[in-house]
Amino acid sequence: KQNVQKCFERSYLREMYVLLKNAKSTNTNTNRKFIAESNTSLDMAWKQIKTGYLDFGYLTLFQIIEQYANKTYDYRDDSIKIDGVKNFMIKKDGDNEIWKLTFNRDKINGDYFSTGDEQKSKGVRANNLYKVSCLLKFIYKKDDAFLKEFGKLNDLRHKIAHKGAKGQANSEKIKKVLEIIKMIK
């Protein structure tokens, strides 16, 4: 009886395993090094998740997205064009820069970026939230609602990694991160 009950409690693993395998088999990205690294991270995350370490699995999966954003584009590179627009993430404007997304503080659900230009002092470093939000908005054509949802996922990542929150990740949140990984792979 206890074994059957334990199986029902962990039934979410089957669906997560299928999503993880689907993400791993998606190889539309042309960067072979990224594909290999992300596949290794997906395997590591699965080991953590299936043994009940959902928080660590979540962090490992989230790191795939952050690494991709950091390695894919130099956000101040004048030669980058997306849909014919130069400097699609940050434009220079004298002593300032114009960021192509606007920061929104949300203490309840997590900070996020949305559509709209925002002036910043030159040299302000773009954080991972900005970089990933730019990719989601400009490369994958996601709307502001999606960016706000990503802000929630990023907030969870921050709470687990930096504030010692435990037991925060769940199968639904992990599924959302896996869907983003599948999109970028």
Disulfide bonds with the S-S distance in Angstrom:
none
